[in-house]
Amino acid sequence: MPTLVLVRHGQSLWNLENRFTGWVDVPLTALGKQEATRAGERLTGQHFDVAYTSTLIRAQETLRLIQETAELDLPVIRDQALNERHYGDLQGLNKAETAAQYGEEQVHIWRRSFATPPPNGEALKDTAARTLPFFQRAIIGDIKQGKDVLVVAHGNSNRSIVMQLDDLSEDEVLSLELGTGIPLVYDLTVDGEVEGKHTLE
C-alpha cells in the first residue's frame, strides 16, 4: 500500500512577521528550522522513493532538513505547480496593516474565500487549478506505480491536495488548517484512493 506524506514548510520569516508571503522567496526562521528537523525525526524509518517540493526556498530548505535528519537521500522534483498561493498586490504587506487599510471584511474575503482573489493574485480556486493537475499526473502517477511519496510544499498548495483526497467541499476546505512542519500521512491504494490518514505530531 503506497504512502503519501504531506508537509507544510517550517515557519518562515514572513510567517513570523505576519506578512503575506506568496511567491516571495523568504528563508526559514530558527523555529522553522527546528520544525523541519522535528518533522525529519518523526519521519525517521519511513520509506520513501521520491520527494516533491516547490520552487521556493522555504519548502526546499524544509525538505533538505527533513532528509538530513531522517537520513534520506531521495530524488527531488521541484515544480512551480506546488508553490504557495500567489497573493498578488498583498505580497509583503503586514496582514494587520492591510486589514486597517482595506477593512477586515475585505481582507478576510481575500484570505478565506474559495473563489475571490486578492488584487492581481490567486484565490484558493486558482491555486488548486494549477496544483491538482500536477498532483494527478506526477504524484498520483508515482503512487500508481506503488511508490511512497513525500511532498514538502505550502499551506494552500497542500490544502488543495487535501481537499481532493478528503473530498472536501469549497466551504469545508476554508476551515482546514495545516500546521507548519507537521507530517500528514495518507495510506493509499494504487489507484490513489484513501485507505487511512493520520498526523505525526
C-alpha positions as protocol buffer text, in pm:
chain_id: "A"
residue {
  index: 1
  type: MET
  ca { x: 0 y: 0 z: 0 }
}
residue {
  index: 2
  type: PRO
  ca { x: 166 y: 325 z: -111 }
}
residue {
  index: 3
  type: THR
  ca { x: 213 y: 609 z: 137 }
}
residue {
  index: 4
  type: LEU
  ca { x: 183 y: 981 z: 64 }
}
residue {
  index: 5
  type: VAL
  ca { x: 315 y: 1226 z: 323 }
}
residue {
  index: 6
  type: LEU
  ca { x: 237 y: 1598 z: 300 }
}
residue {
  index: 7
  type: VAL
  ca { x: 439 y: 1851 z: 500 }
}
residue {
  index: 8
  type: ARG
  ca { x: 390 y: 2226 z: 509 }
}
residue {
  index: 9
  type: HIS
  ca { x: 726 y: 2404 z: 531 }
}
residue {
  index: 10
  type: GLY
  ca { x: 851 y: 2527 z: 868 }
}
residue {
  index: 11
  type: GLN
  ca { x: 785 y: 2880 z: 988 }
}
residue {
  index: 12
  type: SER
  ca { x: 925 y: 3142 z: 751 }
}
residue {
  index: 13
  type: LEU
  ca { x: 1046 y: 3490 z: 833 }
}
residue {
  index: 14
  type: TRP
  ca { x: 729 y: 3647 z: 693 }
}
residue {
  index: 15
  type: ASN
  ca { x: 508 y: 3397 z: 878 }
}
residue {
  index: 16
  type: LEU
  ca { x: 674 y: 3533 z: 1191 }
}
residue {
  index: 17
  type: GLU
  ca { x: 626 y: 3894 z: 1079 }
}
residue {
  index: 18
  type: ASN
  ca { x: 260 y: 3829 z: 987 }
}
residue {
  index: 19
  type: ARG
  ca { x: 315 y: 3923 z: 622 }
}
residue {
  index: 20
  type: PHE
  ca { x: 153 y: 3789 z: 307 }
}
residue {
  index: 21
  type: THR
  ca { x: 431 y: 3580 z: 154 }
}
residue {
  index: 22
  type: GLY
  ca { x: 302 y: 3406 z: -158 }
}
residue {
  index: 23
  type: TRP
  ca { x: 577 y: 3359 z: -415 }
}
residue {
  index: 24
  type: VAL
  ca { x: 834 y: 3582 z: -246 }
}
residue {
  index: 25
  type: ASP
  ca { x: 1140 y: 3379 z: -151 }
}
residue {
  index: 26
  type: VAL
  ca { x: 1192 y: 3423 z: 222 }
}
residue {
  index: 27
  type: PRO
  ca { x: 1402 y: 3197 z: 448 }
}
residue {
  index: 28
  type: LEU
  ca { x: 1302 y: 2982 z: 742 }
}
residue {
  index: 29
  type: THR
  ca { x: 1330 y: 3123 z: 1091 }
}
residue {
  index: 30
  type: ALA
  ca { x: 1522 y: 2941 z: 1362 }
}
residue {
  index: 31
  type: LEU
  ca { x: 1188 y: 2796 z: 1475 }
}
residue {
  index: 32
  type: GLY
  ca { x: 1111 y: 2693 z: 1117 }
}
residue {
  index: 33
  type: LYS
  ca { x: 1437 y: 2502 z: 1101 }
}
residue {
  index: 34
  type: GLN
  ca { x: 1352 y: 2331 z: 1431 }
}
residue {
  index: 35
  type: GLU
  ca { x: 1008 y: 2237 z: 1294 }
}
residue {
  index: 36
  type: ALA
  ca { x: 1168 y: 2089 z: 983 }
}
residue {
  index: 37
  type: THR
  ca { x: 1414 y: 1891 z: 1194 }
}
residue {
  index: 38
  type: ARG
  ca { x: 1129 y: 1763 z: 1415 }
}
residue {
  index: 39
  type: ALA
  ca { x: 941 y: 1655 z: 1103 }
}
residue {
  index: 40
  type: GLY
  ca { x: 1252 y: 1463 z: 999 }
}
residue {
  index: 41
  type: GLU
  ca { x: 1265 y: 1296 z: 1340 }
}
residue {
  index: 42
  type: ARG
  ca { x: 901 y: 1189 z: 1307 }
}
residue {
  index: 43
  type: LEU
  ca { x: 967 y: 1051 z: 959 }
}
residue {
  index: 44
  type: THR
  ca { x: 1281 y: 858 z: 1056 }
}
residue {
  index: 45
  type: GLY
  ca { x: 1236 y: 498 z: 948 }
}
residue {
  index: 46
  type: GLN
  ca { x: 963 y: 584 z: 699 }
}
residue {
  index: 47
  type: HIS
  ca { x: 1031 y: 458 z: 347 }
}
residue {
  index: 48
  type: PHE
  ca { x: 1013 y: 697 z: 50 }
}
residue {
  index: 49
  type: ASP
  ca { x: 1101 y: 658 z: -316 }
}
residue {
  index: 50
  type: VAL
  ca { x: 1076 y: 1021 z: -428 }
}
residue {
  index: 51
  type: ALA
  ca { x: 1021 y: 1372 z: -292 }
}
residue {
  index: 52
  type: TYR
  ca { x: 838 y: 1668 z: -441 }
}
residue {
  index: 53
  type: THR
  ca { x: 868 y: 2032 z: -345 }
}
residue {
  index: 54
  type: SER
  ca { x: 803 y: 2379 z: -483 }
}
residue {
  index: 55
  type: THR
  ca { x: 1044 y: 2624 z: -643 }
}
residue {
  index: 56
  type: LEU
  ca { x: 1050 y: 2832 z: -322 }
}
residue {
  index: 57
  type: ILE
  ca { x: 1344 y: 2816 z: -84 }
}
residue {
  index: 58
  type: ARG
  ca { x: 1144 y: 2777 z: 239 }
}
residue {
  index: 59
  type: ALA
  ca { x: 995 y: 2450 z: 117 }
}
residue {
  index: 60
  type: GLN
  ca { x: 1324 y: 2328 z: -30 }
}
residue {
  index: 61
  type: GLU
  ca { x: 1511 y: 2404 z: 292 }
}
residue {
  index: 62
  type: THR
  ca { x: 1246 y: 2221 z: 494 }
}
residue {
  index: 63
  type: LEU
  ca { x: 1283 y: 1919 z: 270 }
}
residue {
  index: 64
  type: ARG
  ca { x: 1663 y: 1934 z: 298 }
}
residue {
  index: 65
  type: LEU
  ca { x: 1646 y: 1935 z: 678 }
}
residue {
  index: 66
  type: ILE
  ca { x: 1391 y: 1651 z: 680 }
}
residue {
  index: 67
  type: GLN
  ca { x: 1616 y: 1440 z: 458 }
}
residue {
  index: 68
  type: GLU
  ca { x: 1925 y: 1523 z: 663 }
}
residue {
  index: 69
  type: THR
  ca { x: 1754 y: 1436 z: 992 }
}
residue {
  index: 70
  type: ALA
  ca { x: 1579 y: 1122 z: 869 }
}
residue {
  index: 71
  type: GLU
  ca { x: 1889 y: 1010 z: 675 }
}
residue {
  index: 72
  type: LEU
  ca { x: 1704 y: 1007 z: 344 }
}
residue {
  index: 73
  type: ASP
  ca { x: 1864 y: 1053 z: 4 }
}
residue {
  index: 74
  type: LEU
  ca { x: 1573 y: 1093 z: -233 }
}
residue {
  index: 75
  type: PRO
  ca { x: 1543 y: 1213 z: -590 }
}
residue {
  index: 76
  type: VAL
  ca { x: 1377 y: 1555 z: -564 }
}
residue {
  index: 77
  type: ILE
  ca { x: 1133 y: 1702 z: -816 }
}
residue {
  index: 78
  type: ARG
  ca { x: 1078 y: 2077 z: -786 }
}
residue {
  index: 79
  type: ASP
  ca { x: 780 y: 2233 z: -959 }
}
residue {
  index: 80
  type: GLN
  ca { x: 610 y: 2572 z: -956 }
}
residue {
  index: 81
  type: ALA
  ca { x: 272 y: 2393 z: -950 }
}
residue {
  index: 82
  type: LEU
  ca { x: 336 y: 2326 z: -580 }
}
residue {
  index: 83
  type: ASN
  ca { x: 417 y: 2691 z: -499 }
}
residue {
  index: 84
  type: GLU
  ca { x: 219 y: 2878 z: -238 }
}
residue {
  index: 85
  type: ARG
  ca { x: -87 y: 3073 z: -343 }
}
residue {
  index: 86
  type: HIS
  ca { x: 18 y: 3399 z: -515 }
}
residue {
  index: 87
  type: TYR
  ca { x: -108 y: 3690 z: -307 }
}
residue {
  index: 88
  type: GLY
  ca { x: -60 y: 3950 z: -582 }
}
residue {
  index: 89
  type: ASP
  ca { x: -55 y: 4310 z: -460 }
}
residue {
  index: 90
  type: LEU
  ca { x: -71 y: 4192 z: -97 }
}
residue {
  index: 91
  type: GLN
  ca { x: 266 y: 4014 z: -104 }
}
residue {
  index: 92
  type: GLY
  ca { x: 500 y: 4163 z: 152 }
}
residue {
  index: 93
  type: LEU
  ca { x: 226 y: 4356 z: 331 }
}
residue {
  index: 94
  type: ASN
  ca { x: 157 y: 4310 z: 701 }
}
residue {
  index: 95
  type: LYS
  ca { x: -179 y: 4137 z: 746 }
}
residue {
  index: 96
  type: ALA
  ca { x: -297 y: 4363 z: 1030 }
}
residue {
  index: 97
  type: GLU
  ca { x: -196 y: 4680 z: 844 }
}
residue {
  index: 98
  type: THR
  ca { x: -368 y: 4553 z: 529 }
}
residue {
  index: 99
  type: ALA
  ca { x: -688 y: 4496 z: 728 }
}
residue {
  index: 100
  type: ALA
  ca { x: -665 y: 4851 z: 863 }
}
residue {
  index: 101
  type: GLN
  ca { x: -625 y: 4985 z: 509 }
}
residue {
  index: 102
  type: TYR
  ca { x: -886 y: 4781 z: 320 }
}
residue {
  index: 103
  type: GLY
  ca { x: -1114 y: 4675 z: 606 }
}
residue {
  index: 104
  type: GLU
  ca { x: -1113 y: 4346 z: 794 }
}
residue {
  index: 105
  type: GLU
  ca { x: -1409 y: 4209 z: 599 }
}
residue {
  index: 106
  type: GLN
  ca { x: -1245 y: 4266 z: 260 }
}
residue {
  index: 107
  type: VAL
  ca { x: -913 y: 4114 z: 369 }
}
residue {
  index: 108
  type: HIS
  ca { x: -1098 y: 3816 z: 520 }
}
residue {
  index: 109
  type: ILE
  ca { x: -1265 y: 3759 z: 182 }
}
residue {
  index: 110
  type: TRP
  ca { x: -930 y: 3775 z: 3 }
}
residue {
  index: 111
  type: ARG
  ca { x: -772 y: 3536 z: 253 }
}
residue {
  index: 112
  type: ARG
  ca { x: -1053 y: 3290 z: 311 }
}
residue {
  index: 113
  type: SER
  ca { x: -1298 y: 3283 z: 22 }
}
residue {
  index: 114
  type: PHE
  ca { x: -1253 y: 2998 z: -223 }
}
residue {
  index: 115
  type: ALA
  ca { x: -1301 y: 3193 z: -545 }
}
residue {
  index: 116
  type: THR
  ca { x: -1228 y: 3565 z: -476 }
}
residue {
  index: 117
  type: PRO
  ca { x: -861 y: 3651 z: -538 }
}
residue {
  index: 118
  type: PRO
  ca { x: -672 y: 3947 z: -393 }
}
residue {
  index: 119
  type: PRO
  ca { x: -578 y: 4215 z: -649 }
}
residue {
  index: 120
  type: ASN
  ca { x: -353 y: 4058 z: -917 }
}
residue {
  index: 121
  type: GLY
  ca { x: -330 y: 3737 z: -715 }
}
residue {
  index: 122
  type: GLU
  ca { x: -477 y: 3389 z: -682 }
}
residue {
  index: 123
  type: ALA
  ca { x: -778 y: 3259 z: -494 }
}
residue {
  index: 124
  type: LEU
  ca { x: -754 y: 2909 z: -348 }
}
residue {
  index: 125
  type: LYS
  ca { x: -957 y: 2801 z: -652 }
}
residue {
  index: 126
  type: ASP
  ca { x: -674 y: 2925 z: -878 }
}
residue {
  index: 127
  type: THR
  ca { x: -407 y: 2755 z: -669 }
}
residue {
  index: 128
  type: ALA
  ca { x: -597 y: 2428 z: -690 }
}
residue {
  index: 129
  type: ALA
  ca { x: -633 y: 2472 z: -1068 }
}
residue {
  index: 130
  type: ARG
  ca { x: -253 y: 2460 z: -1110 }
}
residue {
  index: 131
  type: THR
  ca { x: -166 y: 2224 z: -822 }
}
residue {
  index: 132
  type: LEU
  ca { x: -414 y: 1943 z: -881 }
}
residue {
  index: 133
  type: PRO
  ca { x: -338 y: 1859 z: -1247 }
}
residue {
  index: 134
  type: PHE
  ca { x: 30 y: 1824 z: -1149 }
}
residue {
  index: 135
  type: PHE
  ca { x: -67 y: 1621 z: -842 }
}
residue {
  index: 136
  type: GLN
  ca { x: -274 y: 1384 z: -1054 }
}
residue {
  index: 137
  type: ARG
  ca { x: -20 y: 1348 z: -1331 }
}
residue {
  index: 138
  type: ALA
  ca { x: 306 y: 1328 z: -1137 }
}
residue {
  index: 139
  type: ILE
  ca { x: 240 y: 1241 z: -773 }
}
residue {
  index: 140
  type: ILE
  ca { x: -57 y: 1007 z: -819 }
}
residue {
  index: 141
  type: GLY
  ca { x: 133 y: 874 z: -1121 }
}
residue {
  index: 142
  type: ASP
  ca { x: 407 y: 764 z: -880 }
}
residue {
  index: 143
  type: ILE
  ca { x: 152 y: 628 z: -633 }
}
residue {
  index: 144
  type: LYS
  ca { x: 4 y: 413 z: -910 }
}
residue {
  index: 145
  type: GLN
  ca { x: 349 y: 264 z: -959 }
}
residue {
  index: 146
  type: GLY
  ca { x: 350 y: 167 z: -590 }
}
residue {
  index: 147
  type: LYS
  ca { x: 593 y: 440 z: -485 }
}
residue {
  index: 148
  type: ASP
  ca { x: 597 y: 608 z: -144 }
}
residue {
  index: 149
  type: VAL
  ca { x: 596 y: 985 z: -191 }
}
residue {
  index: 150
  type: LEU
  ca { x: 700 y: 1279 z: 29 }
}
residue {
  index: 151
  type: VAL
  ca { x: 562 y: 1624 z: -62 }
}
residue {
  index: 152
  type: VAL
  ca { x: 701 y: 1931 z: 114 }
}
residue {
  index: 153
  type: ALA
  ca { x: 513 y: 2237 z: -2 }
}
residue {
  index: 154
  type: HIS
  ca { x: 289 y: 2514 z: 132 }
}
residue {
  index: 155
  type: GLY
  ca { x: -30 y: 2579 z: 322 }
}
residue {
  index: 156
  type: ASN
  ca { x: -251 y: 2640 z: 21 }
}
residue {
  index: 157
  type: SER
  ca { x: -99 y: 2400 z: -232 }
}
residue {
  index: 158
  type: ASN
  ca { x: -122 y: 2125 z: 30 }
}
residue {
  index: 159
  type: ARG
  ca { x: -478 y: 2233 z: 119 }
}
residue {
  index: 160
  type: SER
  ca { x: -570 y: 2185 z: -246 }
}
residue {
  index: 161
  type: ILE
  ca { x: -435 y: 1830 z: -235 }
}
residue {
  index: 162
  type: VAL
  ca { x: -611 y: 1752 z: 95 }
}
residue {
  index: 163
  type: MET
  ca { x: -933 y: 1895 z: -47 }
}
residue {
  index: 164
  type: GLN
  ca { x: -922 y: 1639 z: -326 }
}
residue {
  index: 165
  type: LEU
  ca { x: -805 y: 1343 z: -115 }
}
residue {
  index: 166
  type: ASP
  ca { x: -1060 y: 1406 z: 161 }
}
residue {
  index: 167
  type: ASP
  ca { x: -1335 y: 1511 z: -83 }
}
residue {
  index: 168
  type: LEU
  ca { x: -1390 y: 1841 z: 98 }
}
residue {
  index: 169
  type: SER
  ca { x: -1641 y: 2097 z: -21 }
}
residue {
  index: 170
  type: GLU
  ca { x: -1541 y: 2456 z: -102 }
}
residue {
  index: 171
  type: ASP
  ca { x: -1676 y: 2561 z: 239 }
}
residue {
  index: 172
  type: GLU
  ca { x: -1508 y: 2277 z: 428 }
}
residue {
  index: 173
  type: VAL
  ca { x: -1162 y: 2347 z: 286 }
}
residue {
  index: 174
  type: LEU
  ca { x: -1177 y: 2708 z: 405 }
}
residue {
  index: 175
  type: SER
  ca { x: -1162 y: 2596 z: 768 }
}
residue {
  index: 176
  type: LEU
  ca { x: -879 y: 2348 z: 706 }
}
residue {
  index: 177
  type: GLU
  ca { x: -561 y: 2448 z: 886 }
}
residue {
  index: 178
  type: LEU
  ca { x: -230 y: 2271 z: 821 }
}
residue {
  index: 179
  type: GLY
  ca { x: 35 y: 2331 z: 1084 }
}
residue {
  index: 180
  type: THR
  ca { x: 393 y: 2408 z: 986 }
}
residue {
  index: 181
  type: GLY
  ca { x: 628 y: 2111 z: 990 }
}
residue {
  index: 182
  type: ILE
  ca { x: 365 y: 1851 z: 1084 }
}
residue {
  index: 183
  type: PRO
  ca { x: 365 y: 1542 z: 858 }
}
residue {
  index: 184
  type: LEU
  ca { x: 21 y: 1437 z: 734 }
}
residue {
  index: 185
  type: VAL
  ca { x: 32 y: 1070 z: 634 }
}
residue {
  index: 186
  type: TYR
  ca { x: -206 y: 907 z: 385 }
}
residue {
  index: 187
  type: ASP
  ca { x: -222 y: 535 z: 321 }
}
residue {
  index: 188
  type: LEU
  ca { x: -345 y: 499 z: -37 }
}
residue {
  index: 189
  type: THR
  ca { x: -444 y: 225 z: -275 }
}
residue {
  index: 190
  type: VAL
  ca { x: -251 y: 202 z: -600 }
}
residue {
  index: 191
  type: ASP
  ca { x: -547 y: 383 z: -758 }
}
residue {
  index: 192
  type: GLY
  ca { x: -496 y: 679 z: -526 }
}
residue {
  index: 193
  type: GLU
  ca { x: -796 y: 608 z: -301 }
}
residue {
  index: 194
  type: VAL
  ca { x: -755 y: 693 z: 68 }
}
residue {
  index: 195
  type: GLU
  ca { x: -738 y: 390 z: 299 }
}
residue {
  index: 196
  type: GLY
  ca { x: -624 y: 573 z: 611 }
}
residue {
  index: 197
  type: LYS
  ca { x: -489 y: 906 z: 735 }
}
residue {
  index: 198
  type: HIS
  ca { x: -304 y: 1031 z: 1044 }
}
residue {
  index: 199
  type: THR
  ca { x: -75 y: 1311 z: 1153 }
}
residue {
  index: 200
  type: LEU
  ca { x: 268 y: 1275 z: 1317 }
}
residue {
  index: 201
  type: GLU
  ca { x: 264 y: 1541 z: 1587 }
}
